[in-house]
Amino acid sequence: MATDPYKVLGVSNTATDKEIRSAYRRLVKQYHPDRNPGDAKAEERFKEIGKAYEVLGDEEKRGQFDRGEIDADGQPRGPFGGGFGGAGAGPGGGFGGFGGGFQGGSFTAEDLGDIFGGAFGGGGFGGGGFRSARPRRGEDLHGELRISMEECALGTRREVSLGGGREVSVGIPAGIEDGKTLRLKGKGEPGQPGMDGRPGPAGDVLLKVHVAEDPYYKREGRDLRVVQDIDLATAILGGKIHVRTPAGTVALKVKPHSDSGTILRLSGRGIAATKTHPAGNLLVSLRIVLGTISPELEALIRREAEEKAEQTKPESQKG
């Protein structure tokens, strides 16, 4: 269990934001890995300081910690905690285990600008001692997300947990291709500050989107194709049928004498429009299903077939 962040920074729980920043700057300068090369204890202390400031240096997180809503790691308190573990971890997808590393808070130039500047006269030590170091970019987080074809057709939004109590809202555009990777800039692991006090940029979140196959919809570019069963009476006489679309069920008129394979078009009912693409269409292919045939209908068809056969006989063979 993580140590109380107030104890890590050596301040009271009534400390002002300025006092917390001052304590953080002093400690991060003291325990920075580039000042303590090869010192595992100093490195561990440096990580603890960063994690503590991630909570106390953020006004919202500090309030949540003080109210007991999150723990010292920034994770929600309660029966269900933590991040998530892979592509199968629920509908929101998942990220694998991302371990260790410096967990910096919300750094600014004001916070860190004078941590090292002037302390060492802008120079360094030779012979393998203290050296200048550039800020380091945070690690990228990789994950996967599975959506349905209807979600793909209309576009959707998902709330995805990144672990450590962090969540991000992901907007998925209509018509995204299966296997497409979305990049969420600056939502990955926080960067590490350099010896000049500049904060390192955060990494990105790379989210691979999988579109589940659908037994009903078949995608063709921005269009969707479906097969709609109709009975024999509707095929002969015409009528209205109800067709399911991504945006809801609509009524569609079938003309009399429609054959199987007849294509009806519902304009704009395919993949939804975006800023760069117009809406696609829903193409409805009719398929006649006989169902139960009444004895009267069967007798009528038989008589017509017999009359037709009689008419096509040579004159010499007619009754």
ABEGO torsion letter per residue (X at the ends): XBBBAAAAAGBBAABBAAAAAAAAAAAAAAABAAABBGBAAAAAAAAAAAAAAAAAABAAAAAAAAAGABBAAGBBBEABBEBBAEAABEAAEBBBBBBEEBBBBBBBAAAAAAAABGAAGGBBBBGGBBBBBBBBBBBBBBBBBBBBAAAAAAEBBBBBBAEGGBBBBBBBBBGBBBGBBBBBBGABBBBBBBAAGBBBBBBBBBBBBBBBBBAABBBBEABBBBBBBBBAAAAAAEEBBBBBBAAEBBBBBBBBGBBBGBBBBBBGABBBBBAABBBBBBBBBBBBBAEBBBAAAAAAAAAAAAAAAAAABBAAABX
